[in-house]
């Protein structure tokens, strides 16, 4: 008996980290060019991505810093109006492991307040740079989060334990191989090169009946040639059949349900 809902062999979890210029506001606040790159996301990339997802009839999860909610409220509202999930991603894309306990607590509160202003009570949390600490887990539990998307120790979602103690959180794993940023923005690879990395990983995980978690950034993947490559990959996955495309909270609910069910 398979892990996934009836009729599905594997899972394709497509998510976007909607950073916009949140990180640049503290990393390079005087660099106008760097700041402008973040504006490409709400002005150009997000509308293109929403159009693509509508055409493919897929819903996705946008991990969104509070800064993006406060500075691009109309764009975030548009994402929500298309039926996509908005989840938490700190306030200004801070490196949580470099903050004091007091500063980290402040970031959590600012993030949730900004999300509340756009009508969102987030179910999931992804740390910027996937950098989190024990305090981060405690904050997630305290604030009522249902799932995390930060760990790299599995290629299946699971109930997250820390020091052999249940956290109560579902983990939706991530992997740098399946993140667009290092390939496109750091290594300057072509869409064909990235496709040749992602396609065999997808095929292998589907064959095994497992989970493919793909992380993209609007200002990165939203370039036309890259978005066409993403569309090609998704269409090929859809055409195989038996592939589930859930949003994060839907996937987390399923994993929790399976964890509570008697093993068969």
C-alpha positions, 0 to 999 in steps of 0.5 A: 500500500502506497503512502500517498492519497488514493490514485497517486504514486508520488508527490511534487511539492512546488514552493516559492520563496517570495523574498523580493528585496527583503534581504537586500534591505539589510545586506546592501541597503545602499545598492540600488541595482541589488534592490531593483532585482527584488522588485522584479518579483512583484512587478514581473515574475509573480504575475507570470508565475500565477499565469503559469500555475493557473494554466497548469491548474496547480496550487503552490505555497509561497513562503513570504517574509513579512517585509514582502507583505508590508511592501508588496501587499497587492501582490501578496493579495493576488497570490491569495486570490488565486488560491495559493498558500502563503506561509512564513519566512521571517520578517526581513529574511534574517539569518535566524542562527545569527540573532540574539534570543530577544531579536529572534523573538521580535522577528517572529512577532513582526513576521506574524503581524505582517502576515496577519495584515494580509489576512494570513495565519500561516500554517508553515514556516521556512527559515531564510537560508534554511538556517534555524536553531532550537529556539526556532523550533520552540517558537514554531510550537509556541505560535501554533505552526503545523509544519516546517520546511527546513531539514535535509535528512530525508526525501519523504515528509515526516513527523519532526523529532529533535533530540528524539522528542516529538516536536508536533511538527510535520517536516517537508524536507528541502535540498540545495540540489532542488533550489533554483537560486544556487544554480541560476544566481550563483553558478549561472547555469543555463535552463537546460543545465538545470533541467538536466539536474532536476529531471533525473532526480524527479524521475528517480523519486517518482519511480520510487514513489517518493517526494520531490520538493522543489524550491524556487524564487520568483525573481530567479525562476521568473525569467522567461527561459527559466520559467519555460523550463519549469513548465516543461518539467511540470508538464512532463510530471503531469503527463506521467500520471499519478502525481500529487501536487499539494500545497504545504498545509495540505501535504502536512495534514496528510502526513499527520493523518498517516502518522496517526493511522495504524500501519498496514 
